């Protein structure tokens, strides 16, 4: 009976030692995580910032291309819609010629 009690006491001591070791390891891991977290967070921030900059650049390029297309379409519509009759065209030519040679 004494041997059984001795084994139970030894098992309890071993369990206590394992629990203390586990608690110490958990504390060390937690401390390490706390030390590394700011660097990991900053790295993630920098990656997100770089990715958002790429997305913004792509959106700006796309908007500029769309603007060019719309301006070209508007110019073509205006150009095709403007038709001068012969008298107006002649008057415009005379005005340009007078302007170039300096007569009013």
N, CA, C and O atoms as a GROMACS GRO file, in nm:
protein
  416
    1UNK      N    1   0.083  -0.119   0.000
    1UNK     CA    2   0.000   0.000   0.000
    1UNK      C    3   0.087   0.125   0.000
    1UNK      O    4   0.058   0.225  -0.066
    2UNK      N    5   0.195   0.113   0.078
    2UNK     CA    6   0.287   0.225   0.086
    2UNK      C    7   0.347   0.255  -0.052
    2UNK      O    8   0.366   0.371  -0.088
    3UNK      N    9   0.376   0.149  -0.129
    3UNK     CA   10   0.431   0.168  -0.263
    3UNK      C   11   0.331   0.238  -0.355
    3UNK      O   12   0.369   0.321  -0.437
    4UNK      N   13   0.206   0.205  -0.340
    4UNK     CA   14   0.103   0.266  -0.423
    4UNK      C   15   0.092   0.415  -0.391
    4UNK      O   16   0.083   0.498  -0.481
    5UNK      N   17   0.093   0.447  -0.262
    5UNK     CA   18   0.086   0.588  -0.221
    5UNK      C   19   0.209   0.662  -0.272
    5UNK      O   20   0.198   0.775  -0.319
    6UNK      N   21   0.326   0.599  -0.263
    6UNK     CA   22   0.451   0.661  -0.310
    6UNK      C   23   0.442   0.688  -0.460
    6UNK      O   24   0.484   0.795  -0.506
    7UNK      N   25   0.388   0.594  -0.537
    7UNK     CA   26   0.376   0.612  -0.681
    7UNK      C   27   0.276   0.723  -0.715
    7UNK      O   28   0.299   0.798  -0.809
    8UNK      N   29   0.169   0.734  -0.639
    8UNK     CA   30   0.071   0.840  -0.661
    8UNK      C   31   0.135   0.976  -0.633
    8UNK      O   32   0.115   1.071  -0.708
    9UNK      N   33   0.213   0.984  -0.525
    9UNK     CA   34   0.280   1.109  -0.489
    9UNK      C   35   0.381   1.145  -0.598
    9UNK      O   36   0.390   1.262  -0.636
   10UNK      N   37   0.456   1.049  -0.648
   10UNK     CA   38   0.555   1.073  -0.754
   10UNK      C   39   0.485   1.117  -0.883
   10UNK      O   40   0.533   1.206  -0.953
   11UNK      N   41   0.372   1.054  -0.914
   11UNK     CA   42   0.296   1.092  -1.033
   11UNK      C   43   0.244   1.235  -1.021
   11UNK      O   44   0.245   1.310  -1.119
   12UNK      N   45   0.198   1.272  -0.901
   12UNK     CA   46   0.152   1.409  -0.879
   12UNK      C   47   0.266   1.509  -0.895
   12UNK      O   48   0.248   1.616  -0.952
   13UNK      N   49   0.385   1.474  -0.843
   13UNK     CA   50   0.503   1.562  -0.857
   13UNK      C   51   0.540   1.576  -1.004
   13UNK      O   52   0.572   1.686  -1.051
   14UNK      N   53   0.537   1.465  -1.077
   14UNK     CA   54   0.571   1.469  -1.219
   14UNK      C   55   0.469   1.553  -1.295
   14UNK      O   56   0.506   1.631  -1.382
   15UNK      N   57   0.342   1.538  -1.263
   15UNK     CA   58   0.237   1.617  -1.328
   15UNK      C   59   0.256   1.765  -1.298
   15UNK      O   60   0.239   1.849  -1.386
   16UNK      N   61   0.292   1.797  -1.174
   16UNK     CA   62   0.316   1.936  -1.135
   16UNK      C   63   0.436   1.992  -1.211
   16UNK      O   64   0.432   2.106  -1.258
   17UNK      N   65   0.542   1.912  -1.222
   17UNK     CA   66   0.661   1.956  -1.295
   17UNK      C   67   0.629   1.981  -1.443
   17UNK      O   68   0.672   2.080  -1.501
   18UNK      N   69   0.552   1.890  -1.502
   18UNK     CA   70   0.513   1.906  -1.643
   18UNK      C   71   0.427   2.030  -1.660
   18UNK      O   72   0.445   2.105  -1.756
   19UNK      N   73   0.336   2.054  -1.569
   19UNK     CA   74   0.249   2.172  -1.576
   19UNK      C   75   0.331   2.300  -1.562
   19UNK      O   76   0.306   2.397  -1.634
   20UNK      N   77   0.428   2.301  -1.471
   20UNK     CA   78   0.513   2.420  -1.453
   20UNK      C   79   0.600   2.444  -1.576
   20UNK      O   80   0.619   2.558  -1.619
   21UNK      N   81   0.654   2.336  -1.632
   21UNK     CA   82   0.736   2.348  -1.754
   21UNK      C   83   0.651   2.402  -1.869
   21UNK      O   84   0.694   2.489  -1.944
   22UNK      N   85   0.531   2.348  -1.883
   22UNK     CA   86   0.441   2.393  -1.989
   22UNK      C   87   0.403   2.540  -1.971
   22UNK      O   88   0.397   2.617  -2.067
   23UNK      N   89   0.379   2.578  -1.846
   23UNK     CA   90   0.345   2.718  -1.817
   23UNK      C   91   0.461   2.810  -1.850
   23UNK      O   92   0.441   2.918  -1.904
   24UNK      N   93   0.582   2.768  -1.818
   24UNK     CA   94   0.701   2.849  -1.848
   24UNK      C   95   0.720   2.860  -1.999
   24UNK      O   96   0.752   2.968  -2.049
   25UNK      N   97   0.702   2.749  -2.072
   25UNK     CA   98   0.716   2.753  -2.218
   25UNK      C   99   0.609   2.843  -2.280
   25UNK      O  100   0.637   2.918  -2.373
   26UNK      N  101   0.487   2.833  -2.228
   26UNK     CA  102   0.379   2.918  -2.279
   26UNK      C  103   0.411   3.065  -2.254
   26UNK      O  104   0.387   3.150  -2.340
   27UNK      N  105   0.464   3.096  -2.137
   27UNK     CA  106   0.503   3.234  -2.107
   27UNK      C  107   0.612   3.284  -2.199
   27UNK      O  108   0.608   3.398  -2.245
   28UNK      N  109   0.710   3.197  -2.227
   28UNK     CA  110   0.818   3.235  -2.318
   28UNK      C  111   0.765   3.259  -2.460
   28UNK      O  112   0.805   3.355  -2.526
   29UNK      N  113   0.676   3.172  -2.504
   29UNK     CA  114   0.618   3.189  -2.637
   29UNK      C  115   0.535   3.317  -2.646
   29UNK      O  116   0.539   3.388  -2.747
   30UNK      N  117   0.462   3.345  -2.542
   30UNK     CA  118   0.382   3.468  -2.538
   30UNK      C  119   0.472   3.591  -2.541
   30UNK      O  120   0.443   3.688  -2.612
   31UNK      N  121   0.579   3.588  -2.466
   31UNK     CA  122   0.673   3.701  -2.465
   31UNK      C  123   0.737   3.720  -2.602
   31UNK      O  124   0.751   3.832  -2.650
   32UNK      N  125   0.774   3.609  -2.665
   32UNK     CA  126   0.832   3.616  -2.799
   32UNK      C  127   0.731   3.673  -2.899
   32UNK      O  128   0.767   3.756  -2.983
   33UNK      N  129   0.607   3.629  -2.889
   33UNK     CA  130   0.503   3.680  -2.980
   33UNK      C  131   0.482   3.829  -2.960
   33UNK      O  132   0.464   3.903  -3.056
   34UNK      N  133   0.486   3.872  -2.835
   34UNK     CA  134   0.470   4.016  -2.807
   34UNK      C  135   0.587   4.097  -2.863
   34UNK      O  136   0.568   4.209  -2.910
   35UNK      N  137   0.706   4.040  -2.859
   35UNK     CA  138   0.823   4.110  -2.914
   35UNK      C  139   0.816   4.117  -3.067
   35UNK      O  140   0.854   4.219  -3.126
   36UNK      N  141   0.769   4.010  -3.130
   36UNK     CA  142   0.769   4.003  -3.276
   36UNK      C  143   0.647   4.069  -3.338
   36UNK      O  144   0.651   4.106  -3.456
   37UNK      N  145   0.539   4.085  -3.265
   37UNK     CA  146   0.414   4.137  -3.320
   37UNK      C  147   0.429   4.275  -3.385
   37UNK      O  148   0.376   4.294  -3.495
   38UNK      N  149   0.498   4.372  -3.323
   38UNK     CA  150   0.507   4.504  -3.388
   38UNK      C  151   0.577   4.498  -3.525
   38UNK      O  152   0.536   4.566  -3.619
   39UNK      N  153   0.681   4.417  -3.536
   39UNK     CA  154   0.751   4.407  -3.664
   39UNK      C  155   0.663   4.341  -3.769
   39UNK      O  156   0.660   4.383  -3.885
   40UNK      N  157   0.591   4.238  -3.729
   40UNK     CA  158   0.501   4.170  -3.822
   40UNK      C  159   0.389   4.264  -3.865
   40UNK      O  160   0.353   4.268  -3.983
   41UNK      N  161   0.336   4.338  -3.771
   41UNK     CA  162   0.230   4.434  -3.802
   41UNK      C  163   0.281   4.542  -3.898
   41UNK      O  164   0.211   4.579  -3.992
   42UNK      N  165   0.400   4.593  -3.873
   42UNK     CA  166   0.457   4.697  -3.960
   42UNK      C  167   0.481   4.643  -4.100
   42UNK      O  168   0.455   4.711  -4.200
   43UNK      N  169   0.530   4.520  -4.108
   43UNK     CA  170   0.552   4.458  -4.239
   43UNK      C  171   0.419   4.444  -4.315
   43UNK      O  172   0.413   4.472  -4.434
   44UNK      N  173   0.316   4.402  -4.245
   44UNK     CA  174   0.184   4.388  -4.308
   44UNK      C  175   0.132   4.524  -4.353
   44UNK      O  176   0.073   4.536  -4.460
   45UNK      N  177   0.156   4.627  -4.271
   45UNK     CA  178   0.114   4.763  -4.309
   45UNK      C  179   0.185   4.810  -4.436
   45UNK      O  180   0.123   4.866  -4.526
   46UNK      N  181   0.315   4.785  -4.441
   46UNK     CA  182   0.393   4.827  -4.558
   46UNK      C  183   0.347   4.753  -4.684
   46UNK      O  184   0.337   4.812  -4.791
   47UNK      N  185   0.319   4.624  -4.670
   47UNK     CA  186   0.270   4.547  -4.784
   47UNK      C  187   0.134   4.598  -4.830
   47UNK      O  188   0.109   4.610  -4.950
   48UNK      N  189   0.047   4.627  -4.736
   48UNK     CA  190  -0.085   4.680  -4.771
   48UNK      C  191  -0.072   4.816  -4.838
   48UNK      O  192  -0.144   4.846  -4.933
   49UNK      N  193   0.019   4.899  -4.788
   49UNK     CA  194   0.040   5.032  -4.845
   49UNK      C  195   0.092   5.021  -4.989
   49UNK      O  196   0.046   5.092  -5.078
   50UNK      N  197   0.187   4.931  -5.010
   50UNK     CA  198   0.241   4.912  -5.145
   50UNK      C  199   0.134   4.858  -5.239
   50UNK      O  200   0.124   4.903  -5.354
   51UNK      N  201   0.055   4.764  -5.193
   51UNK     CA  202  -0.051   4.708  -5.276
   51UNK      C  203  -0.157   4.813  -5.309
   51UNK      O  204  -0.205   4.820  -5.422
   52UNK      N  205  -0.192   4.895  -5.210
   52UNK     CA  206  -0.292   4.999  -5.236
   52UNK      C  207  -0.237   5.103  -5.334
   52UNK      O  208  -0.311   5.157  -5.416
   53UNK      N  209  -0.107   5.132  -5.325
   53UNK     CA  210  -0.047   5.226  -5.420
   53UNK      C  211  -0.054   5.171  -5.561
   53UNK      O  212  -0.082   5.245  -5.656
   54UNK      N  213  -0.030   5.041  -5.577
   54UNK     CA  214  -0.040   4.979  -5.710
   54UNK      C  215  -0.182   4.986  -5.762
   54UNK      O  216  -0.205   5.015  -5.880
   55UNK      N  217  -0.278   4.960  -5.675
   55UNK     CA  218  -0.418   4.964  -5.716
   55UNK      C  219  -0.458   5.105  -5.757
   55UNK      O  220  -0.528   5.124  -5.857
   56UNK      N  221  -0.412   5.204  -5.681
   56UNK     CA  222  -0.444   5.344  -5.714
   56UNK      C  223  -0.380   5.383  -5.846
   56UNK      O  224  -0.445   5.448  -5.928
   57UNK      N  225  -0.255   5.344  -5.868
   57UNK     CA  226  -0.188   5.376  -5.994
   57UNK      C  227  -0.262   5.315  -6.112
   57UNK      O  228  -0.279   5.380  -6.216
   58UNK      N  229  -0.304   5.191  -6.097
   58UNK     CA  230  -0.378   5.124  -6.205
   58UNK      C  231  -0.511   5.196  -6.230
   58UNK      O  232  -0.551   5.213  -6.345
   59UNK      N  233  -0.578   5.237  -6.124
   59UNK     CA  234  -0.706   5.308  -6.139
   59UNK      C  235  -0.686   5.443  -6.208
   59UNK      O  236  -0.767   5.483  -6.291
   60UNK      N  237  -0.578   5.512  -6.173
   60UNK     CA  238  -0.549   5.642  -6.236
   60UNK      C  239  -0.520   5.622  -6.384
   60UNK      O  240  -0.569   5.698  -6.468
   61UNK      N  241  -0.440   5.520  -6.416
   61UNK     CA  242  -0.410   5.493  -6.558
   61UNK      C  243  -0.538   5.460  -6.635
   61UNK      O  244  -0.559   5.508  -6.747
   62UNK      N  245  -0.622   5.379  -6.574
   62UNK     CA  246  -0.748   5.342  -6.638
   62UNK      C  247  -0.837   5.464  -6.658
   62UNK      O  248  -0.900   5.479  -6.762
   63UNK      N  249  -0.842   5.552  -6.558
   63UNK     CA  250  -0.922   5.674  -6.569
   63UNK      C  251  -0.868   5.765  -6.678
   63UNK      O  252  -0.945   5.826  -6.753
   64UNK      N  253  -0.736   5.775  -6.688
   64UNK     CA  254  -0.676   5.859  -6.793
   64UNK      C  255  -0.707   5.804  -6.932
   64UNK      O  256  -0.736   5.880  -7.024
   65UNK      N  257  -0.701   5.672  -6.946
   65UNK     CA  258  -0.734   5.611  -7.075
   65UNK      C  259  -0.881   5.635  -7.110
   65UNK      O  260  -0.914   5.666  -7.224
   66UNK      N  261  -0.967   5.622  -7.012
   66UNK     CA  262  -1.110   5.646  -7.034
   66UNK      C  263  -1.133   5.792  -7.074
   66UNK      O  264  -1.214   5.821  -7.161
   67UNK      N  265  -1.060   5.883  -7.008
   67UNK     CA  266  -1.072   6.025  -7.039
   67UNK      C  267  -1.030   6.051  -7.184
   67UNK      O  268  -1.096   6.124  -7.258
   68UNK      N  269  -0.918   5.990  -7.224
   68UNK     CA  270  -0.870   6.008  -7.362
   68UNK      C  271  -0.973   5.956  -7.462
   68UNK      O  272  -1.000   6.020  -7.564
   69UNK      N  273  -1.031   5.840  -7.432
   69UNK     CA  274  -1.130   5.783  -7.523
   69UNK      C  275  -1.252   5.873  -7.534
   69UNK      O  276  -1.304   5.897  -7.643
   70UNK      N  277  -1.298   5.924  -7.420
   70UNK     CA  278  -1.416   6.011  -7.421
   70UNK      C  279  -1.388   6.141  -7.495
   70UNK      O  280  -1.472   6.190  -7.570
   71UNK      N  281  -1.267   6.198  -7.472
   71UNK     CA  282  -1.233   6.322  -7.541
   71UNK      C  283  -1.224   6.300  -7.692
   71UNK      O  284  -1.269   6.383  -7.771
   72UNK      N  285  -1.165   6.187  -7.733
   72UNK     CA  286  -1.154   6.157  -7.876
   72UNK      C  287  -1.293   6.140  -7.937
   72UNK      O  288  -1.318   6.186  -8.048
   73UNK      N  289  -1.382   6.072  -7.864
   73UNK     CA  290  -1.518   6.053  -7.913
   73UNK      C  291  -1.591   6.187  -7.924
   73UNK      O  292  -1.660   6.214  -8.023
   74UNK      N  293  -1.576   6.271  -7.821
   74UNK     CA  294  -1.642   6.402  -7.823
   74UNK      C  295  -1.588   6.488  -7.936
   74UNK      O  296  -1.663   6.557  -8.005
   75UNK      N  297  -1.456   6.484  -7.956
   75UNK     CA  298  -1.394   6.561  -8.064
   75UNK      C  299  -1.447   6.515  -8.199
   75UNK      O  300  -1.479   6.596  -8.286
   76UNK      N  301  -1.456   6.383  -8.216
   76UNK     CA  302  -1.505   6.329  -8.342
   76UNK      C  303  -1.650   6.369  -8.366
   76UNK      O  304  -1.689   6.402  -8.478
   77UNK      N  305  -1.731   6.366  -8.259
   77UNK     CA  306  -1.870   6.405  -8.273
   77UNK      C  307  -1.882   6.553  -8.308
   77UNK      O  308  -1.962   6.591  -8.393
   78UNK      N  309  -1.801   6.635  -8.242
   78UNK     CA  310  -1.805   6.780  -8.272
   78UNK      C  311  -1.757   6.806  -8.413
   78UNK      O  312  -1.818   6.882  -8.488
   79UNK      N  313  -1.647   6.739  -8.449
   79UNK     CA  314  -1.591   6.760  -8.582
   79UNK      C  315  -1.688   6.716  -8.692
   79UNK      O  316  -1.701   6.783  -8.794
   80UNK      N  317  -1.757   6.606  -8.671
   80UNK     CA  318  -1.851   6.558  -8.773
   80UNK      C  319  -1.978   6.643  -8.774
   80UNK      O  320  -2.048   6.650  -8.875
   81UNK      N  321  -2.008   6.707  -8.662
   81UNK     CA  322  -2.130   6.788  -8.655
   81UNK      C  323  -2.113   6.928  -8.708
   81UNK      O  324  -2.212   6.994  -8.740
   82UNK      N  325  -1.991   6.976  -8.720
   82UNK     CA  326  -1.966   7.112  -8.766
   82UNK      C  327  -1.950   7.111  -8.918
   82UNK      O  328  -1.854   7.055  -8.972
   83UNK      N  329  -2.043   7.172  -8.983
   83UNK     CA  330  -2.038   7.183  -9.129
   83UNK      C  331  -2.061   7.330  -9.164
   83UNK      O  332  -2.161   7.392  -9.126
   84UNK      N  333  -1.966   7.383  -9.236
   84UNK     CA  334  -1.978   7.524  -9.276
   84UNK      C  335  -2.032   7.531  -9.419
   84UNK      O  336  -1.992   7.454  -9.507
   85UNK      N  337  -2.123   7.624  -9.438
   85UNK     CA  338  -2.167   7.645  -9.576
   85UNK      C  339  -2.057   7.722  -9.648
   85UNK      O  340  -1.963   7.771  -9.586
   86UNK      N  341  -2.070   7.732  -9.779
   86UNK     CA  342  -1.964   7.791  -9.860
   86UNK      C  343  -1.938   7.936  -9.825
   86UNK      O  344  -1.822   7.978  -9.822
   87UNK      N  345  -2.040   8.012  -9.798
   87UNK     CA  346  -2.024   8.155  -9.766
   87UNK      C  347  -1.952   8.171  -9.632
   87UNK      O  348  -1.864   8.256  -9.619
   88UNK      N  349  -1.989   8.091  -9.533
   88UNK     CA  350  -1.925   8.100  -9.401
   88UNK      C  351  -1.780   8.057  -9.410
   88UNK      O  352  -1.693   8.118  -9.348
   89UNK      N  353  -1.752   7.953  -9.487
   89UNK     CA  354  -1.615   7.905  -9.503
   89UNK      C  355  -1.531   8.012  -9.573
   89UNK      O  356  -1.417   8.036  -9.535
   90UNK      N  357  -1.587   8.075  -9.676
   90UNK     CA  358  -1.515   8.181  -9.747
   90UNK      C  359  -1.485   8.298  -9.656
   90UNK      O  360  -1.375   8.352  -9.659
   91UNK      N  361  -1.582   8.338  -9.574
   91UNK     CA  362  -1.562   8.449  -9.482
   91UNK      C  363  -1.455   8.414  -9.380
   91UNK      O  364  -1.375   8.499  -9.341
   92UNK      N  365  -1.454   8.290  -9.335
   92UNK     CA  366  -1.352   8.246  -9.238
   92UNK      C  367  -1.214   8.250  -9.301
   92UNK      O  368  -1.118   8.292  -9.236
   93UNK      N  369  -1.203   8.207  -9.425
   93UNK     CA  370  -1.073   8.208  -9.495
   93UNK      C  371  -1.026   8.352  -9.512
   93UNK      O  372  -0.908   8.381  -9.489
   94UNK      N  373  -1.116   8.443  -9.552
   94UNK     CA  374  -1.078   8.583  -9.569
   94UNK      C  375  -1.032   8.643  -9.437
   94UNK      O  376  -0.936   8.719  -9.434
   95UNK      N  377  -1.100   8.610  -9.327
   95UNK     CA  378  -1.063   8.662  -9.196
   95UNK      C  379  -0.925   8.612  -9.155
   95UNK      O  380  -0.846   8.687  -9.098
   96UNK      N  381  -0.896   8.488  -9.184
   96UNK     CA  382  -0.764   8.432  -9.150
   96UNK      C  383  -0.657   8.499  -9.235
   96UNK      O  384  -0.551   8.536  -9.183
   97UNK      N  385  -0.682   8.515  -9.362
   97UNK     CA  386  -0.584   8.579  -9.451
   97UNK      C  387  -0.558   8.721  -9.405
   97UNK      O  388  -0.442   8.762  -9.397
   98UNK      N  389  -0.663   8.799  -9.374
   98UNK     CA  390  -0.643   8.936  -9.327
   98UNK      C  391  -0.564   8.939  -9.198
   98UNK      O  392  -0.479   9.026  -9.177
   99UNK      N  393  -0.593   8.844  -9.111
   99UNK     CA  394  -0.522   8.838  -8.983
   99UNK      C  395  -0.375   8.809  -9.005
   99UNK      O  396  -0.289   8.866  -8.938
  100UNK      N  397  -0.345   8.721  -9.100
  100UNK     CA  398  -0.206   8.683  -9.126
  100UNK      C  399  -0.130   8.797  -9.190
  100UNK      O  400  -0.015   8.823  -9.154
  101UNK      N  401  -0.193   8.868  -9.284
  101UNK     CA  402  -0.121   8.977  -9.352
  101UNK      C  403  -0.133   9.110  -9.279
  101UNK      O  404  -0.071   9.208  -9.318
  102UNK      N  405  -0.213   9.111  -9.172
  102UNK     CA  406  -0.219   9.227  -9.087
  102UNK      C  407  -0.318   9.333  -9.127
  102UNK      O  408  -0.306   9.445  -9.077
  103UNK      N  409  -0.414   9.308  -9.213
  103UNK     CA  410  -0.516   9.404  -9.252
  103UNK      C  411  -0.644   9.375  -9.178
  103UNK      O  412  -0.674   9.260  -9.145
  104UNK      N  413  -0.721   9.482  -9.153
  104UNK     CA  414  -0.850   9.465  -9.084
  104UNK      C  415  -0.962   9.482  -9.177
  104UNK      O  416  -1.078   9.472  -9.136
   0.00000   0.00000   0.00000
